[in-house]
Amino acid sequence: MNTELHDKAFNLLTKLIAAPSFSKEEEEVSFIIEDFFDKQGVHTYRRGNNIWAKNKFFDQNKPTILLNSHHDTVKPNSGYTRDPFKPEVIDGKLYGLGSNDAGGPLVSLIATFIYFYPKENLKYNVIMAATAEEEISGTGGVESIWSSLVPIDFAIVGEPTLTDIATAEKGLMVLDCTAKGKPGHAAREEGINAIYQALPDIDWFRTYKYPRVSETLGEMKMSVTIINSGSQHNVVPAECKFTVDVRVTDAYTLEEAFEIIKSNVKCEVVPRSLRMRSSGIALDHPLVQSAKKNGHKLYGSPTTSDQALIPVASIKMGPGDSARSHSANEFIYVDEIKKGIDCYIALLENLIYQ
């Protein structure tokens, strides 16, 4: 159906894989993407390592759809047995770091943008943004260019979802907690053990159930993920630090969740940020209706993406499988990229023409 677009997307992805693109080090891939657009006759805009473009017949009087995905990657883990920067197709799988997360969705969205770019009489404008720092929830990514984009009405965020559609996504709040004690000699009845002081709070995080449950995202989840305390075996620790990963649904704002936590624990609690909010889209939105028409599975996502930083209605969708993200010998099926392009185009065609 779109063979030329499929080939362009595949070739672009191989170039992206071959260029290391760790968070905050995405300059090389940003120039590769910029060069790709230039060869398609598309003018681009840049801020930092973020690249974006508008459709040819952009009309400021029309509503605008944002297509967005990220071009940064995590660093390859120790389990890799292949060269992470060598794009190679074996048994229909394209191997390489970032091939699945989120190279496949990114090039599929870029190909979709190229498809719509020259078309006239569209009901919506289309903007494509390839952005940085998603893997670290950095401030130099999509958030940093938002004010430079025209008003966006709704967005499609490209992430590997097997082309299922996340109509809602949990937000993220990371808490640094400190329980205080008093130092003393472990051999005598001295001091106040900060680890023991922390245990009731840790257990509260493990067992507490928030009363309100989201219709799309279910229950909130809190997980203690890091604990640090003590300096030597014979000293009662005066301080115990631990980190809590809090996945917040649309049933609570981050501020509400934080106030509930503070009122139930004795330790000092400091949120790293209140930026990564839960997000989603109304089920009667035209984009969701288009998805239903095309038979896409709808779900609520427990993981967090740049969708949390986009303050308008949005869905998360793309080729590839989230289960492969950050895994050793990461890959995406070549046919998944083709399907991703075709699905994005079909999704938009249902609502983009007059």
C-alpha positions as CSV (number, residue, x, y, z in Angstrom):
1,M,0.0,0.0,0.0
2,N,2.7,2.5,1.0
3,T,5.8,0.7,-0.2
4,E,7.9,3.8,-0.8
5,L,7.1,5.2,2.7
6,H,7.9,1.8,4.2
7,D,11.3,1.8,2.6
8,K,12.1,5.4,3.6
9,A,11.1,4.7,7.2
10,F,13.2,1.5,7.4
11,N,16.3,3.2,5.9
12,L,15.9,6.1,8.3
13,L,15.7,3.7,11.3
14,T,18.9,1.9,10.3
15,K,20.7,5.3,10.3
16,L,19.3,6.2,13.7
17,I,20.3,2.9,15.2
18,A,23.9,3.3,13.9
19,A,24.2,6.7,15.7
20,P,24.4,6.6,19.5
21,S,21.6,8.7,21.0
22,F,21.7,8.5,24.7
23,S,19.6,11.1,26.6
24,K,21.2,14.5,26.4
25,E,23.5,13.2,23.7
26,E,21.1,13.2,20.8
27,E,22.8,15.8,18.5
28,E,23.9,13.3,15.8
29,V,20.5,11.7,15.4
30,S,18.8,15.1,15.4
31,F,20.9,16.1,12.4
32,I,20.1,12.8,10.7
33,I,16.3,13.5,11.1
34,E,16.8,17.1,10.0
35,D,18.6,15.9,6.9
36,F,15.9,13.3,6.1
37,F,13.2,16.1,6.2
38,D,15.4,18.3,4.1
39,K,15.7,15.6,1.4
40,Q,11.8,15.4,1.4
41,G,11.6,19.1,0.8
42,V,10.3,19.8,4.3
43,H,11.4,22.8,6.3
44,T,12.2,22.1,9.9
45,Y,12.5,23.9,13.2
46,R,15.1,23.2,15.9
47,R,15.6,23.9,19.6
48,G,18.3,22.0,21.3
49,N,18.1,18.4,19.9
50,N,14.4,18.7,19.2
51,I,13.3,18.8,15.5
52,W,9.7,19.6,14.3
53,A,7.9,20.4,11.1
54,K,4.5,21.6,9.9
55,N,2.4,20.3,7.0
56,K,2.9,22.3,3.7
57,F,-0.6,23.9,3.7
58,F,-0.6,24.8,7.3
59,D,-3.6,27.0,8.2
60,Q,-3.6,28.8,11.5
61,N,-7.4,28.9,11.5
62,K,-7.6,25.1,11.6
63,P,-7.1,22.8,14.7
64,T,-3.8,21.0,14.9
65,I,-2.7,17.4,15.5
66,L,0.7,16.7,17.0
67,L,2.6,13.6,16.1
68,N,5.4,13.1,18.6
69,S,8.0,10.5,19.5
70,H,11.5,10.5,21.0
71,H,14.9,9.8,19.5
72,D,16.9,9.3,22.6
73,T,17.7,5.8,24.0
74,V,18.8,4.2,27.2
75,K,22.4,2.9,27.4
76,P,22.8,-0.8,26.3
77,N,22.7,-3.2,29.2
78,S,25.3,-5.8,30.1
79,G,23.2,-8.6,28.5
80,Y,23.9,-7.5,24.9
81,T,25.6,-10.1,22.8
82,R,25.2,-8.1,19.6
83,D,26.7,-4.7,18.6
84,P,23.9,-2.4,19.8
85,F,24.7,0.1,17.0
86,K,24.8,-2.3,14.1
87,P,21.4,-2.4,12.4
88,E,20.9,-5.9,11.1
89,V,17.9,-7.8,9.8
90,I,17.7,-11.5,10.8
91,D,14.6,-13.6,10.4
92,G,12.5,-10.5,9.8
93,K,13.8,-8.7,12.9
94,L,15.7,-5.4,12.8
95,Y,18.1,-5.5,15.6
96,G,19.7,-2.5,17.3
97,L,19.5,-0.2,20.3
98,G,16.4,2.0,20.1
99,S,14.9,0.0,17.2
100,N,11.8,-0.8,19.3
101,D,11.8,2.1,21.8
102,A,11.1,4.3,20.2
103,G,12.8,4.1,16.7
104,G,10.0,2.1,15.1
105,P,7.2,4.4,16.3
106,L,9.3,7.5,15.5
107,V,10.0,6.6,11.9
108,S,6.5,5.4,11.4
109,L,5.1,8.7,12.5
110,I,7.6,10.6,10.4
111,A,6.5,8.5,7.4
112,T,2.9,9.3,8.2
113,F,3.7,13.0,8.4
114,I,5.4,12.8,5.0
115,Y,2.3,11.1,3.6
116,F,0.0,14.0,4.7
117,Y,2.6,16.8,4.3
118,P,1.7,17.8,0.7
119,K,-2.0,17.3,0.8
120,E,-4.5,20.1,0.5
121,N,-7.9,20.6,2.1
122,L,-7.1,18.8,5.3
123,K,-9.5,19.3,8.2
124,Y,-6.6,19.5,10.6
125,N,-3.0,20.8,10.5
126,V,-0.3,18.2,11.2
127,I,2.9,18.8,13.1
128,M,5.6,16.2,13.6
129,A,8.0,16.6,16.5
130,A,11.0,14.3,17.1
131,T,12.1,15.1,20.6
132,A,14.9,14.4,23.1
133,E,15.4,13.3,26.8
134,E,12.3,11.2,27.0
135,E,14.1,8.3,28.7
136,I,15.2,10.5,31.6
137,S,12.0,12.6,31.7
138,G,14.3,15.6,31.0
139,T,13.3,19.2,30.7
140,G,15.1,19.5,27.3
141,G,12.5,17.5,25.4
142,V,9.0,18.0,24.2
143,E,8.3,20.2,27.2
144,S,11.0,22.7,26.1
145,I,9.4,23.3,22.7
146,W,5.8,23.4,23.7
147,S,5.5,27.2,23.8
148,S,7.1,27.3,20.3
149,L,4.4,25.0,18.8
150,V,1.2,26.5,17.6
151,P,-1.7,25.7,19.8
152,I,-2.1,21.9,19.7
153,D,-5.6,20.4,20.0
154,F,-4.6,16.8,20.5
155,A,-1.7,14.4,20.0
156,I,-0.5,11.0,19.1
157,V,2.5,9.9,21.1
158,G,4.6,7.2,19.4
159,E,5.6,4.3,21.7
160,P,5.7,0.5,21.2
161,T,2.1,-0.7,22.0
162,L,1.6,-3.4,19.3
163,T,-0.5,-0.6,17.7
164,D,-3.0,-1.0,20.5
165,I,-4.1,2.4,21.8
166,A,-3.6,3.7,25.3
167,T,-6.4,6.2,25.9
168,A,-5.0,6.9,29.4
169,E,-1.6,6.7,31.0
170,K,-0.5,6.8,34.7
171,G,1.5,9.7,35.9
172,L,4.7,9.3,37.9
173,M,5.9,10.8,41.2
174,V,9.3,9.8,42.6
175,L,9.7,10.4,46.3
176,D,12.9,10.6,48.3
177,C,12.2,9.7,51.9
178,T,14.3,10.0,55.0
179,A,13.7,8.4,58.3
180,K,15.6,9.9,61.2
181,G,17.2,8.1,64.2
182,K,20.0,8.6,66.6
183,P,23.5,7.1,66.3
184,G,24.8,4.7,68.9
185,H,27.0,1.6,69.5
186,A,25.3,-1.5,68.2
187,A,26.7,-3.6,71.1
188,R,24.9,-1.4,73.7
189,E,21.3,-0.1,74.2
190,E,22.2,3.2,72.5
191,G,20.7,5.3,69.8
192,I,17.5,5.0,67.8
193,N,17.8,2.8,64.7
194,A,16.6,4.8,61.7
195,I,16.0,1.6,59.7
196,Y,13.4,0.5,62.3
197,Q,12.0,4.0,62.2
198,A,11.5,3.6,58.4
199,L,9.9,0.2,58.5
200,P,6.3,1.3,59.4
201,D,6.4,3.9,56.6
202,I,7.8,1.3,54.1
203,D,5.0,-1.0,55.1
204,W,2.4,1.7,54.7
205,F,3.6,2.3,51.1
206,R,3.4,-1.4,50.5
207,T,-0.2,-1.9,51.8
208,Y,-2.1,1.4,51.5
209,K,-5.0,1.4,49.0
210,Y,-6.2,4.7,47.7
211,P,-10.0,4.9,47.9
212,R,-10.7,6.3,44.5
213,V,-10.1,3.9,41.6
214,S,-9.8,5.1,38.0
215,E,-12.2,3.6,35.5
216,T,-9.4,3.4,32.8
217,L,-6.2,3.0,34.9
218,G,-7.4,1.0,37.9
219,E,-5.7,1.4,41.3
220,M,-2.7,3.6,42.1
221,K,0.5,1.8,42.8
222,M,3.4,2.6,45.1
223,S,6.7,0.7,45.2
224,V,9.7,1.2,47.5
225,T,12.6,0.6,45.1
226,I,15.8,1.8,46.8
227,I,17.0,1.7,50.4
228,N,20.2,3.1,51.8
229,S,21.3,3.2,55.5
230,G,24.2,2.7,57.7
231,S,28.0,3.1,57.4
232,Q,29.4,0.2,59.4
233,H,28.2,-3.0,61.1
234,N,28.6,-1.8,64.7
235,V,27.0,1.6,64.5
236,V,23.2,2.1,64.9
237,P,22.3,4.2,61.8
238,A,21.0,7.7,62.4
239,E,19.4,8.0,59.0
240,C,17.6,5.7,56.5
241,K,16.9,7.0,53.0
242,F,14.5,5.2,50.6
243,T,13.0,5.9,47.3
244,V,9.3,5.4,46.3
245,D,8.0,5.0,42.8
246,V,4.3,6.3,42.8
247,R,2.2,5.6,39.7
248,V,-0.7,8.1,39.9
249,T,-4.0,7.6,38.1
250,D,-6.5,10.3,36.9
251,A,-8.5,9.7,40.1
252,Y,-5.9,12.0,41.9
253,T,-3.8,14.9,41.1
254,L,-0.1,14.6,42.0
255,E,-0.6,17.2,44.7
256,E,-3.6,15.3,46.2
257,A,-1.6,12.0,46.3
258,F,1.4,13.8,47.9
259,E,-0.8,15.3,50.6
260,I,-2.2,11.9,51.4
261,I,1.3,10.4,51.7
262,K,2.6,13.2,53.9
263,S,-0.4,12.8,56.3
264,N,0.2,9.0,56.7
265,V,4.0,8.7,57.1
266,K,6.4,10.0,59.7
267,C,9.5,10.2,57.5
268,E,10.6,13.3,55.6
269,V,9.2,13.1,52.0
270,V,10.4,15.2,49.1
271,P,9.0,14.7,45.6
272,R,11.6,15.0,42.8
273,S,9.0,16.7,40.6
274,L,5.3,17.2,40.1
275,R,5.6,17.3,36.3
276,M,4.7,13.7,35.2
277,R,1.0,13.8,35.3
278,S,-1.6,11.2,34.3
279,S,-2.9,11.8,30.9
280,G,-5.5,10.6,28.4
281,I,-8.4,11.4,26.1
282,A,-12.1,11.2,26.3
283,L,-13.6,8.0,24.9
284,D,-16.0,10.0,22.7
285,H,-13.1,12.0,21.1
286,P,-13.0,11.7,17.3
287,L,-9.6,10.1,17.4
288,V,-10.8,7.4,19.7
289,Q,-13.9,6.9,17.5
290,S,-11.5,6.5,14.6
291,A,-9.5,3.9,16.5
292,K,-12.7,2.0,17.3
293,K,-13.7,2.1,13.7
294,N,-10.4,0.6,12.7
295,G,-10.6,-2.2,15.3
296,H,-7.8,-1.0,17.6
297,K,-7.7,-2.4,21.1
298,L,-8.0,0.3,23.8
299,Y,-6.4,0.1,27.2
300,G,-5.0,2.2,30.1
301,S,-1.2,2.2,30.3
302,P,0.7,1.7,33.6
303,T,3.9,3.1,32.2
304,T,4.9,6.7,31.7
305,S,6.0,8.5,28.5
306,D,6.2,12.0,27.1
307,Q,2.4,11.8,27.1
308,A,2.7,13.0,30.7
309,L,4.2,16.2,29.5
310,I,1.7,17.0,26.8
311,P,-1.1,19.1,28.3
312,V,-3.8,18.3,25.8
313,A,-5.9,15.2,24.9
314,S,-3.6,12.4,23.6
315,I,-3.3,8.8,22.9
316,K,-0.2,6.5,23.0
317,M,0.3,4.1,20.1
318,G,2.9,2.6,17.9
319,P,4.5,-0.5,16.4
320,G,6.8,-2.7,18.5
321,D,6.2,-4.3,21.9
322,S,6.8,-2.5,25.2
323,A,8.1,-5.8,26.6
324,R,11.2,-5.5,24.4
325,S,12.0,-1.9,25.5
326,H,15.4,-1.6,27.3
327,S,16.0,-5.3,26.8
328,A,19.3,-6.9,25.6
329,N,19.5,-7.3,21.8
330,E,16.5,-5.1,21.3
331,F,14.7,-5.5,18.0
332,I,11.5,-4.7,16.1
333,Y,10.0,-6.8,13.3
334,V,10.3,-5.1,9.9
335,D,6.6,-5.9,9.2
336,E,5.7,-4.1,12.5
337,I,7.1,-0.9,11.0
338,K,5.0,-1.3,7.9
339,K,1.9,-2.0,10.0
340,G,2.6,1.0,12.1
341,I,2.7,3.4,9.2
342,D,-0.4,1.9,7.7
343,C,-2.3,2.1,11.0
344,Y,-1.3,5.7,11.7
345,I,-2.4,6.7,8.2
346,A,-5.7,4.9,8.4
347,L,-6.3,6.3,11.9
348,L,-5.9,9.9,10.7
349,E,-7.6,9.5,7.3
350,N,-10.9,8.8,9.1
351,L,-11.0,12.3,10.5
352,I,-8.5,14.5,8.7
353,Y,-10.3,15.1,5.4
354,Q,-13.2,17.6,5.0
